[in-house]
Amino acid sequence: MTIIIDCRLIFSSGIGTYLLNILNLFSCSNEWAFKCIITEGMKEQFLKTDFFINNKVEIILFKSKPFSLTEQLEFRQLPNCQLYWTPTWNIPFFYHRYRKLIVTIHDICPLIKNMGYSRPKRAMAYIYINYALFVASKVITVSQFSKQEIGRLFKKYSYKLNVIYNGSEGIFYNSNNQDDYILFVGSIRPHKNLADLLAAFALLDGSSQTRLVICGKMDNHELLSTLLNEHPKKDKILVTGFVTKEDLKNYYSNCRAVIVPSKYEGFGLPVLEAMQYQKPVICSNIGPLKEVGGNCVLYFTPGNHKELTQQIINVLNGYQPNKLCYQQQLKFFSWQTAAEKHHNILNNLLEQ
């Protein structure tokens, strides 16, 4: 049985975290032969993954990046397979030498107005997602919210949707309180809602020494420059850009709180990661973040930065999370369980 997986995003944030954790927990019999699409630049790192070491894996090298026009030409050169799996919606349009296809759609943010996507990009995303849903045998999504959103816009494909939550390691890490800063982890995009966070941070007492650390991939330098320009506390704001996994652990371990102010998400991994470090979490009260955070975290209404400021003040004044609540909540989100559910879907399709 040959399974082709597009792994070009496996070392990126978000989708990469999802795919790497799922695949690293796969340990399949020799009946399954994996062929993984990667690029030359990631080959050395990919060969060191538990997935590659523990399974029968063959590499297919692509020169193209995901969602590029040239990748459609490279897709046409792929061999026959029983199952094709893509961890996002960059579907091959002209390659059909598979018996079954699985696609993971984490969210449909590019289809939502006022999330930073131009009308042409939203139109292109609609074409991709609609076609992905059409050709897929099964569609995996990561929250009940995303399932509802996909079903709302693509009702006739609702029967294909399967919710499998992202996971955590389910354990508490050592946590320090060595530094006076609050932490944002994520890409610099409009839907991440840094505008609210920066506005809320500006309202903190001028005598406060608390800093803001913005940690993640620099997707939009122009947006960040606009937000930071003439910010009254920009000397207390650190923008790290992309950081290694080890550095990210240090930022989590030493912060006062983690802020997740998103206007739109499919899931909310930073909420779980903050819980693992036993840190206070303040997040927007949107559907997917409430699915992840439950009754364990502090919420605010997106667009109400004064409410966010008050929640930050509550943390700086000594608020501590209920660690038993964290422990119980983390049990709902397991990478091991997620990997098993993915394995079962793949296996069921291969047996059909």
C-alpha positions as CSV (number, residue, x, y, z in Angstrom):
1,M,0.0,0.0,0.0
2,T,1.6,3.3,-1.1
3,I,0.7,6.5,0.7
4,I,1.9,9.9,-0.7
5,I,2.1,12.7,1.9
6,D,2.9,16.3,1.1
7,C,5.4,17.1,3.9
8,R,6.8,20.5,2.6
9,L,5.2,22.4,5.6
10,I,6.3,19.9,8.2
11,F,8.8,22.3,9.8
12,S,6.6,25.4,9.7
13,S,4.6,26.6,12.6
14,G,0.9,25.7,12.9
15,I,0.4,23.2,10.1
16,G,4.0,21.9,10.6
17,T,3.5,21.4,14.3
18,Y,0.4,19.3,13.5
19,L,1.9,17.2,10.8
20,L,5.2,16.5,12.6
21,N,3.5,15.4,15.8
22,I,1.1,13.1,14.0
23,L,3.7,11.5,11.7
24,N,6.3,11.1,14.5
25,L,3.8,8.9,16.3
26,F,3.2,6.7,13.3
27,S,4.8,3.3,13.5
28,C,3.3,1.3,10.7
29,S,3.8,-2.2,9.4
30,N,5.7,-2.8,6.2
31,E,2.4,-3.1,4.4
32,W,2.4,0.7,4.2
33,A,5.0,2.4,2.1
34,F,5.2,6.2,2.4
35,K,6.4,8.5,-0.3
36,C,6.9,12.0,1.2
37,I,7.1,15.2,-0.8
38,I,9.8,17.6,0.5
39,T,12.3,20.1,-0.8
40,E,16.1,19.8,-1.0
41,G,16.6,22.4,1.8
42,M,14.7,20.4,4.4
43,K,16.0,16.9,3.5
44,E,18.7,16.7,6.2
45,Q,16.3,17.7,8.9
46,F,13.5,15.4,7.6
47,L,15.8,12.3,7.7
48,K,16.2,12.8,11.4
49,T,12.5,12.6,12.2
50,D,11.1,9.7,14.2
51,F,8.7,9.2,11.3
52,F,11.4,8.6,8.8
53,I,13.4,6.4,11.1
54,N,10.5,4.2,12.2
55,N,8.7,3.7,8.9
56,K,9.3,2.7,5.3
57,V,9.7,6.1,3.7
58,E,10.8,7.2,0.3
59,I,11.5,10.8,-0.5
60,I,10.1,12.7,-3.5
61,L,12.0,16.0,-4.0
62,F,10.0,19.1,-5.2
63,K,11.5,22.4,-6.2
64,S,8.2,24.3,-5.8
65,K,6.8,25.8,-2.7
66,P,3.2,25.0,-1.6
67,F,0.5,27.0,-3.4
68,S,2.8,27.9,-6.3
69,L,1.8,27.5,-10.0
70,T,4.9,25.4,-10.7
71,E,3.9,22.8,-8.0
72,Q,0.9,21.8,-10.2
73,L,3.4,20.8,-12.9
74,E,5.4,18.8,-10.4
75,F,2.3,17.1,-9.1
76,R,1.7,15.6,-12.5
77,Q,5.0,13.7,-12.2
78,L,3.9,11.9,-9.0
79,P,3.6,8.0,-9.2
80,N,0.5,6.0,-8.6
81,C,-0.6,5.5,-5.0
82,Q,-3.5,4.0,-3.0
83,L,-3.8,7.1,-0.9
84,Y,-2.8,10.8,-1.1
85,W,-2.8,13.0,2.0
86,T,-2.2,16.7,2.0
87,P,-2.1,18.5,5.4
88,T,-3.6,21.7,3.9
89,W,-5.7,22.5,0.9
90,N,-3.1,22.9,-1.8
91,I,-4.6,20.1,-3.8
92,P,-3.2,18.7,-7.1
93,F,-5.5,19.8,-9.9
94,F,-4.0,17.6,-12.7
95,Y,-2.8,14.6,-10.7
96,H,-5.4,11.8,-10.2
97,R,-3.4,8.6,-9.9
98,Y,-4.6,7.8,-6.5
99,R,-7.5,5.7,-5.2
100,K,-8.4,7.8,-2.2
101,L,-7.5,11.3,-1.1
102,I,-7.5,12.9,2.4
103,V,-7.1,16.6,3.0
104,T,-6.8,18.4,6.3
105,I,-8.4,21.8,6.4
106,H,-7.5,23.6,9.6
107,D,-9.6,26.7,9.0
108,I,-11.1,28.8,6.2
109,C,-9.7,32.1,7.4
110,P,-8.8,33.2,3.8
111,L,-12.5,33.1,2.9
112,I,-13.5,35.4,5.7
113,K,-13.8,39.2,5.0
114,N,-11.6,41.6,6.9
115,M,-8.9,39.1,7.8
116,G,-6.2,40.6,5.6
117,Y,-6.8,38.7,2.4
118,S,-7.5,40.5,-0.9
119,R,-10.6,39.7,-3.0
120,P,-8.4,37.8,-5.6
121,K,-6.8,35.8,-2.9
122,R,-10.1,34.9,-1.3
123,A,-11.4,33.9,-4.7
124,M,-8.4,31.6,-5.3
125,A,-8.7,30.1,-1.8
126,Y,-12.4,29.3,-2.5
127,I,-11.4,27.5,-5.7
128,Y,-8.8,25.5,-3.9
129,I,-10.9,24.6,-0.9
130,N,-14.0,23.8,-2.9
131,Y,-12.0,21.5,-5.2
132,A,-10.3,19.9,-2.2
133,L,-13.7,19.1,-0.7
134,F,-15.0,17.8,-4.0
135,V,-12.2,15.3,-4.6
136,A,-11.4,14.2,-1.0
137,S,-12.6,10.9,0.3
138,K,-12.3,12.2,3.8
139,V,-11.7,15.7,5.2
140,I,-10.0,16.2,8.6
141,T,-10.4,19.4,10.5
142,V,-9.2,20.4,14.0
143,S,-12.2,21.8,15.9
144,Q,-15.9,21.8,16.0
145,F,-15.8,25.4,15.1
146,S,-13.9,24.7,11.9
147,K,-16.3,21.9,11.0
148,Q,-19.2,24.3,11.4
149,E,-17.6,27.0,9.4
150,I,-16.7,24.6,6.5
151,G,-20.2,23.2,6.6
152,R,-21.7,26.7,6.6
153,L,-20.0,27.6,3.3
154,F,-19.8,24.1,1.7
155,K,-22.9,22.4,3.1
156,K,-23.0,19.6,0.6
157,Y,-19.6,18.3,1.7
158,S,-20.4,18.2,5.4
159,Y,-20.7,14.4,5.4
160,K,-17.0,14.2,4.7
161,L,-15.8,16.2,7.7
162,N,-14.1,14.5,10.7
163,V,-13.0,16.5,13.7
164,I,-9.6,15.4,15.2
165,Y,-8.3,17.8,17.8
166,N,-4.7,18.9,17.9
167,G,-2.8,17.7,20.9
168,S,-0.4,18.4,23.7
169,E,2.0,16.2,25.5
170,G,-0.3,16.3,28.5
171,I,2.4,17.1,31.0
172,F,3.6,20.1,32.9
173,Y,7.0,21.5,32.1
174,N,9.2,23.3,34.6
175,S,8.1,26.9,34.8
176,N,10.1,29.9,36.0
177,N,9.1,33.5,36.7
178,Q,12.4,35.1,36.0
179,D,11.3,37.9,33.7
180,D,8.6,40.5,33.7
181,Y,7.0,40.2,30.2
182,I,3.8,39.0,28.6
183,L,4.1,36.7,25.5
184,F,2.4,36.5,22.1
185,V,3.2,33.5,20.0
186,G,2.1,33.4,16.4
187,S,2.5,34.8,12.9
188,I,2.1,38.5,12.1
189,R,-1.2,38.5,10.3
190,P,-4.3,40.6,10.6
191,H,-6.5,37.8,12.0
192,K,-4.0,37.3,14.8
193,N,-5.2,40.6,16.1
194,L,-2.0,42.2,17.3
195,A,-3.7,45.5,17.0
196,D,-5.9,44.8,20.1
197,L,-2.9,43.5,22.1
198,L,-0.7,46.5,21.3
199,A,-3.6,48.9,22.1
200,A,-4.1,47.1,25.4
201,F,-0.4,47.2,26.2
202,A,-0.3,50.9,25.6
203,L,-2.9,51.5,28.3
204,L,-0.9,49.8,31.1
205,D,0.3,52.1,33.8
206,G,3.3,54.1,32.6
207,S,5.3,53.1,35.6
208,S,5.0,49.4,34.8
209,Q,8.2,47.7,33.8
210,T,6.3,44.8,32.1
211,R,7.5,44.2,28.5
212,L,5.7,42.6,25.6
213,V,7.5,39.8,23.6
214,I,6.1,39.1,20.1
215,C,7.4,35.7,19.1
216,G,6.9,34.1,15.7
217,K,7.4,34.2,12.0
218,M,7.5,37.6,10.4
219,D,4.8,37.1,7.7
220,N,4.0,40.8,7.4
221,H,6.7,43.4,8.1
222,E,4.5,46.2,6.8
223,L,1.7,45.4,9.1
224,L,4.0,45.2,12.1
225,S,5.7,48.4,11.2
226,T,2.4,50.2,11.0
227,L,1.3,48.8,14.4
228,L,4.6,49.7,16.1
229,N,5.1,53.1,14.5
230,E,4.8,55.8,17.3
231,H,3.6,53.2,19.8
232,P,4.1,54.9,23.2
233,K,5.8,51.8,24.7
234,K,7.8,50.5,21.7
235,D,11.0,50.5,23.8
236,K,9.3,47.8,25.9
237,I,8.3,45.6,22.9
238,L,10.6,42.9,21.7
239,V,9.9,41.3,18.3
240,T,12.0,38.1,18.0
241,G,11.0,36.8,14.6
242,F,11.2,33.0,14.1
243,V,12.8,31.2,17.1
244,T,14.0,27.6,17.6
245,K,11.9,25.1,19.6
246,E,14.3,25.4,22.5
247,D,14.1,29.2,22.6
248,L,10.4,29.1,22.4
249,K,10.4,26.8,25.5
250,N,12.4,29.4,27.3
251,Y,10.0,32.2,26.4
252,Y,7.1,30.2,27.6
253,S,8.9,29.2,30.8
254,N,9.9,32.7,31.9
255,C,6.8,34.8,30.9
256,R,4.1,36.3,33.2
257,A,1.3,35.3,30.9
258,V,0.5,34.2,27.3
259,I,-1.9,36.4,25.2
260,V,-3.9,34.9,22.3
261,P,-5.9,37.8,20.9
262,S,-7.0,36.3,17.6
263,K,-10.1,37.4,15.7
264,Y,-10.2,34.0,13.8
265,E,-8.6,30.6,14.3
266,G,-9.1,27.0,13.5
267,F,-7.7,25.8,16.8
268,G,-5.3,27.6,19.2
269,L,-2.1,25.7,20.0
270,P,-0.5,28.5,22.0
271,V,-3.3,28.1,24.6
272,L,-2.4,24.4,25.2
273,E,1.3,25.2,25.2
274,A,0.8,27.9,27.8
275,M,-1.2,25.5,30.0
276,Q,1.7,23.0,29.8
277,Y,3.9,25.7,31.3
278,Q,1.3,26.5,34.0
279,K,1.0,30.1,32.8
280,P,-2.0,32.4,32.9
281,V,-3.7,32.6,29.5
282,I,-5.7,35.5,28.2
283,C,-7.4,34.9,24.9
284,S,-10.3,36.2,22.8
285,N,-13.6,34.6,23.4
286,I,-14.0,33.2,19.8
287,G,-15.3,29.7,19.3
288,P,-12.2,27.6,18.8
289,L,-10.3,29.2,21.6
290,K,-13.1,28.5,24.0
291,E,-13.1,24.9,22.8
292,V,-9.4,24.7,23.7
293,G,-9.4,26.9,26.8
294,G,-12.6,25.8,28.4
295,N,-13.2,27.3,31.8
296,C,-9.5,27.4,32.6
297,V,-8.4,30.7,31.0
298,L,-9.3,34.4,31.0
299,Y,-11.2,35.8,28.1
300,F,-11.9,39.2,26.5
301,T,-14.0,40.3,23.5
302,P,-12.0,41.0,20.3
303,G,-12.2,44.7,19.5
304,N,-12.4,45.6,23.2
305,H,-8.8,46.4,24.0
306,K,-9.7,48.0,27.4
307,E,-11.2,44.7,28.5
308,L,-7.9,43.0,27.5
309,T,-5.9,45.6,29.4
310,Q,-7.9,44.8,32.6
311,Q,-7.3,41.1,32.2
312,I,-3.5,41.8,31.8
313,I,-3.7,44.0,35.0
314,N,-5.4,41.1,36.8
315,V,-2.5,38.8,35.9
316,L,0.1,41.4,36.9
317,N,-1.7,41.9,40.2
318,G,-1.2,38.2,41.1
319,Y,-3.9,36.1,39.3
320,Q,-2.9,32.5,39.1
321,P,-4.5,29.8,37.0
322,N,-6.2,26.7,38.4
323,K,-3.5,24.0,37.7
324,L,-5.9,21.2,38.3
325,C,-8.3,22.7,35.7
326,Y,-5.3,22.9,33.3
327,Q,-4.5,19.2,34.0
328,Q,-8.0,18.1,33.3
329,Q,-8.3,20.2,30.2
330,L,-5.1,18.9,28.7
331,K,-6.5,15.4,28.9
332,F,-8.9,16.2,26.0
333,F,-6.0,17.1,23.7
334,S,-3.5,14.3,23.1
335,W,-1.1,13.9,20.1
336,Q,-1.2,10.2,20.7
337,T,-5.0,10.1,20.4
338,A,-4.9,12.3,17.3
339,A,-2.3,10.1,15.6
340,E,-4.4,7.0,16.3
341,K,-7.5,8.6,14.8
342,H,-5.5,9.7,11.7
343,H,-4.1,6.1,11.5
344,N,-7.6,4.7,11.7
345,I,-9.0,6.9,8.9
346,L,-6.1,6.1,6.6
347,N,-6.5,2.4,7.4
348,N,-10.2,2.3,6.8
349,L,-9.8,4.0,3.4
350,L,-7.1,1.7,2.4
351,E,-9.3,-1.3,3.2
352,Q,-12.2,-0.1,1.1
